[in-house]
Amino acid sequence: MFERLKRIIAAETKRSATAPLIALHTAGRPQWTPRNYAALAKEGFAGNAIGYRAVRMIAEAAGSLPWLLYEGDSEVSNHPLLELLRQPNPGQPGREFAEQLYGFLLVAGNAFVEKAEIDGTTRELHALRPDRMKAVASSNGWAEAFEYSVNGQSVRLPRENVLHLKLFNPLNDHYGMSPLEAAQRAIDTHNAASAWNKAMLDNSARPSGALVYAAGDGQLTAEQFERLKIELEQSYQGSANAGRPMVLEGGLDWKQMGYSPKDMEFISAKDGAAREIALAFGVPPMLLGIPGDNTFANYMEANRSFWRQTVLPLASRMAEAMTGFLGQGRYRLAHDLDQVEALAADREALWARVGAAGFLTEDEKRAAVGYGARRP
């Protein structure tokens, strides 16, 4: 009788400890990154190589453009305003300051510049973090001031002392829209593909399927369960064992319940997401090393398109804004495009066409290529 009781207890223990070994994976709803500065900066810039490189490429290219100052049609070579732009504040040279501004504008869709004045003269310029700035709307709806908040403390800045650069946003009157926001789903897809690939390398023994024990009554003993678990962990988990064939025994059968990387077109989906991110920023995929859909004949053509369609419009926007902010209605700021190596071929072609135009006067030719009239 005691032997019979032991067999009954063992059978009950076996059933309660080792339920049928089934791993079920179902497709859930996608989880998108929140549309706020901190989340977009973390996922789209700090956590995504394509977004990071696109922002850096545009900011560094636009920030490298030398400044020119004009009074009317005459270029001014020496002026305190040019010195201010070369060294905006004691802690930053002009190029670093410009790169920071462009970076904020691309990541947040907004960039803010504060000017510090002494006796009505601007002595310093400071780039302020856009997530710390808040527009204070007046009764008519337009911003009349800005509040800058850090660690629970705020300071109000007069509207005339702050330059607010923003990209077009059809849904907000006061703040711009970041390219990262437009590319948010592509960024999440690209990051999820990278995370999935990393997880597959770290733990390739977690397949999208089930190990089904078909022998007997479909139950494993506790000893069989532990041995199978240890064997899976030691022999099939980790990058060193990725792709290793699995040997099943004793009635175990593998049932595929998910898509393989080939079925998912894993690489194609990731490259497609990368191209969408590059498209949102206006950077040719060829310049970012993204394969496929390279419509440019060569790297030089892609680089020229990058400057013409992305960098120069952004730099022109910055020059116009700085002119209104610092020019005092008398001076005009611009960039010296003759220093851009990528545009050398275009510049030589323009000079050749203008130089061959015999119906133009010398001053008209100078004006056509961006120079003022000769001084008497």
Residue pairs with C-beta under 8 A, 6 or more apart in sequence:
13 222
14 219
14 221
14 222
15 219
17 222
17 225
18 219
18 220
18 221
18 222
18 224
18 225
19 219
20 212
20 213
20 218
20 219
21 210
21 211
21 212
21 213
21 220
21 225
21 228
22 210
22 211
22 212
23 206
23 207
23 209
23 210
23 211
23 257
24 210
24 257
25 208
25 209
25 257
25 258
30 188
31 188
32 184
32 185
32 188
33 39
33 40
33 43
33 44
33 184
33 187
33 188
35 181
35 184
37 107
37 108
37 130
37 131
37 178
38 131
40 107
40 108
40 178
40 180
40 181
40 184
41 107
41 108
41 180
43 187
43 188
43 191
44 51
44 107
44 180
44 183
44 184
44 187
44 277
45 51
45 52
45 55
45 107
45 180
46 52
47 191
48 187
48 190
48 191
48 277
50 187
50 190
50 274
50 277
50 278
50 288
50 290
51 180
51 183
51 187
51 277
51 281
53 288
54 106
54 277
54 278
54 281
54 283
54 288
55 103
55 106
55 107
55 281
56 103
57 283
57 287
57 288
57 306
58 102
58 106
58 281
58 282
58 283
58 310
58 311
58 314
59 98
59 99
59 100
59 102
59 103
59 106
60 99
61 306
61 307
61 311
62 98
62 99
62 102
62 311
62 314
62 315
62 318
63 95
63 96
63 98
63 99
63 101
63 102
64 95
65 315
65 335
65 336
65 337
65 339
65 340
66 335
66 336
66 339
67 82
67 85
67 86
67 94
67 333
67 334
67 335
67 336
68 75
68 333
68 334
68 335
68 336
69 75
69 76
69 79
69 81
69 82
69 331
69 332
69 333
69 334
70 76
70 331
70 332
70 333
70 334
70 372
71 330
71 331
71 332
73 372
73 373
74 372
74 375
75 372
76 82
76 331
79 331
80 121
81 326
81 327
81 331
81 333
84 122
84 123
84 124
84 125
84 326
85 94
85 125
85 322
85 333
86 93
86 94
87 93
87 94
88 94
88 97
88 124
88 125
88 126
89 97
89 124
89 125
89 126
90 124
92 100
92 127
97 125
97 127
98 318
100 127
101 111
101 113
101 127
101 165
101 318
102 111
102 314
102 318
104 110
104 111
104 112
104 127
104 129
104 130
105 111
105 165
105 166
105 167
105 176
105 314
106 178
106 179
106 180
106 281
107 178
107 180
108 130
108 131
108 176
108 178
109 130
109 166
109 167
109 169
109 175
109 176
109 177
109 178
109 179
109 181
110 130
110 133
110 164
110 165
110 166
110 167
110 175
110 176
111 127
111 130
111 164
111 165
111 166
112 127
112 128
112 129
112 130
112 133
112 146
112 162
112 163
112 164
112 165
113 125
113 126
113 127
113 128
113 162
113 163
113 165
113 325
114 125
114 126
114 128
114 148
114 157
114 161
114 162
114 163
115 122
115 124
115 125
115 126
115 161
115 162
115 163
115 325
115 326
116 122
116 123
116 124
116 125
116 126
117 123
117 161
122 326
128 148
128 162
132 148
132 149
132 150
133 146
133 147
133 148
134 146
134 147
134 148
134 149
135 143
135 146
135 164
135 174
135 175
136 143
136 144
136 145
136 146
136 147
136 156
137 143
137 144
137 174
138 144
141 173
143 159
143 164
143 174
144 159
145 156
145 157
145 158
145 159
146 156
146 157
146 159
146 162
146 164
147 154
147 155
147 156
147 157
148 154
148 155
148 157
163 321
163 322
163 325
165 176
165 317
165 318
165 321
166 175
166 176
167 176
167 177
167 178
167 179
168 176
168 177
169 175
169 176
169 177
170 177
171 177
179 280
179 281
179 282
180 187
180 280
182 280
183 276
183 277
183 279
183 280
183 281
186 273
186 274
186 276
186 277
186 280
187 273
187 277
189 269
189 270
189 273
190 270
190 273
190 274
190 277
193 266
193 269
193 270
193 273
194 270
196 266
197 266
199 206
200 242
200 261
201 238
201 239
201 242
202 238
202 239
203 237
203 238
204 236
204 237
204 238
204 239
204 241
204 242
204 243
205 232
205 233
205 236
205 237
205 241
207 254
207 258
208 256
208 257
208 258
208 259
209 254
209 255
209 256
209 257
209 258
210 254
210 255
210 257
211 228
211 248
211 252
211 253
211 254
211 255
212 218
212 252
212 253
212 254
212 255
213 219
213 220
213 250
213 251
213 252
214 251
214 252
214 253
215 250
215 251
216 251
220 228
224 250
228 252
235 241
235 244
236 244
236 246
246 254
248 254
271 290
271 291
271 292
274 285
274 288
274 290
275 285
275 290
275 292
275 293
278 284
278 285
278 288
278 290
281 310
282 306
282 309
282 310
283 306
283 310
284 294
284 296
284 302
284 303
284 305
284 306
285 291
285 292
285 293
285 294
286 294
286 296
286 299
286 302
287 299
287 302
287 303
287 306
294 302
296 302
296 305
300 342
300 345
303 342
304 342
304 343
304 345
304 346
306 342
307 340
307 342
307 343
308 343
308 346
312 337
315 335
316 335
319 333
319 334
319 335
322 333
323 331
323 332
323 333
326 333
327 333
337 343
337 347
337 370
338 347
338 370
350 368
350 369
351 369
354 360
354 365
354 368
354 369
355 365
357 365
360 368
362 374
363 373
363 374
366 372
366 373
366 374
367 373
